[in-house]
Amino acid sequence: MEFPATTISAAESYEQALALDPTHGALLQNLASLSLERGRHREALAYSERSYEAEGAHSKEIVAGHQRTLEHVAGWLHGAGEG
């Protein structure tokens, strides 16, 4: 499956920004969302968990994003027979 150049470019930009601030919750959650779009469920979960650990206690948006990621990954695991 090919992904639009904008999706790849966005992921690269987020990765560069993350190198400057590896605990930036919103960047991590955006990377989780992009990873889900690309079918990279384990990667999405890792980014989302890092985001939640970094800022979950202080951000409703991070908690909501983490919940969405967990739901997507759980659905994927169930459908893939890995759950």
C-alpha positions in Angstrom: 0.0 0.0 0.0 1.3 3.4 -1.0 0.7 6.5 1.2 0.4 10.0 0.0 3.6 12.1 0.0 1.9 14.5 2.5 1.5 11.7 5.0 5.1 10.6 4.7 6.3 14.2 4.8 4.2 14.9 7.9 5.6 11.9 9.7 9.2 13.0 8.8 8.5 16.5 10.1 7.0 15.1 13.3 10.1 12.9 13.7 12.4 15.8 13.3 10.5 17.9 15.8 10.5 14.9 18.2 14.2 14.8 18.0 14.2 18.3 19.6 11.7 17.4 22.3 11.2 13.6 22.7 8.5 13.9 25.4 6.2 16.3 23.5 2.8 14.7 24.0 1.0 16.2 21.0 3.8 15.3 18.6 3.8 11.7 19.9 0.0 11.4 19.6 0.1 12.8 16.0 2.7 10.2 15.1 0.4 7.6 16.7 -2.4 8.8 14.5 -0.3 8.7 11.4 1.0 5.3 12.2 -2.6 4.0 12.5 -3.4 5.5 9.1 -0.4 3.6 7.7 -1.4 0.3 9.3 1.5 0.3 11.7 -0.5 -0.6 14.8 2.4 -1.6 17.1 4.2 1.6 16.3 1.1 3.6 16.9 0.6 2.0 20.3 4.3 2.8 21.2 3.9 6.4 20.3 0.6 6.7 22.0 1.9 5.1 25.2 4.8 7.6 25.2 2.4 10.4 24.7 0.2 9.3 27.6 3.2 8.8 29.9 4.5 12.3 29.0 1.4 14.3 29.3 -1.7 12.2 29.9 -2.3 13.4 33.4 -2.4 17.0 32.2 -4.2 16.8 28.9 -7.7 15.6 28.0 -6.7 15.6 24.4 -3.8 13.2 25.0 -6.1 10.9 27.1 -8.7 10.9 24.3 -6.1 10.3 21.6 -4.6 7.4 23.6 -8.1 5.9 24.1 -8.7 6.1 20.3 -5.4 4.4 19.6 -6.1 1.6 22.2 -9.5 1.0 20.5 -8.0 0.8 17.0 -5.2 -1.5 18.1 -7.7 -3.7 20.1 -9.9 -4.0 17.0 -6.9 -4.8 14.9 -5.7 -7.5 17.3 -9.1 -9.0 17.5 -9.5 -9.1 13.7 -6.0 -10.4 13.2 -6.5 -13.2 15.7 -3.8 -11.8 18.0 -6.0 -10.7 20.8 
